[in-house]
């Protein structure tokens, strides 16, 4: 028997230290709710879980982009709905003007009304915007076509949904001839209607109005189709987001039932280790009997 080096006690202490580390690690998992708190817990699992977290964050931003895009398209659609009402009113007034039961003074009043309505049509195109982005023409100061919008609805830079170009003003709807005619008529101060707003141009511009209405309806239809496409993409992304979070949870989150059982086991082992150290230390006292 040797007393200078208590090998039994050292062995018991080593085992108790290892058990203490395991117990501390188990407590960390139980207190944080995470199975992986540091890379040493599961290096490959951490890499996969972090990649899934990044993917989930990107998908959620794609969902937010899609919802914002739907709001944008709804603004554009409502504005074009009002423009459609304006065109319907203009057509009705042109029909009213194209009959001899309407006097020249009446036609002059109609010309003034149509002129104001076309001005409002253009105002709507100028003013309709989302967060500063003009939607129905290139910009507030430029009446040329807006070249189309693109929305990234997904985690990849190629996940783009685009709209066609729109030019929903009197120029884009090819109503400049009508605008010129009613503007000249509206500026007339004489009792007789201006020749620019005579029966010939009234009849011709009715066809222009029909074409403008069809063009505007085409714009609205395309906007509606794009909105349906985006809403479908958002629903798909929401499903992906749920599945990605579930996959990350399986890797990263702790199983409380299993970890609680492991903690209780380690706790018992730790107590047994303390008892073993105590016994290893007390065994050395048996050497004194040899000296008696």
Buried (B, 14 or more C-beta within 10 A) or exposed (E): EEEEEBEBBEEBBEBBEBBBEBBEBBBBBBEEEBBBBEEEBBEEBBEBBBEBBEBBEBBBBBBEBBBBBBEBBBBBBEBBEEBBEBBEEBBEBBBBBBEEEBEBEBBBBBBBBBBEBBBEBBEBBBEBBBEEEBBBBBEEEEBEBBEEBEBBBBBEEEBEBEBBBBBBBBBBBBBBBBBBBBBBBBEBEEEEBBEBBBEEBBEEBBEBBEEBBEBBEEBBEBBEEBBEBBBEBBEBBBEBBEEBBEBBEEBBBBEEEEBBEBBEBBBEBBEBBBEBBEEBBEBBEEEEEEEE
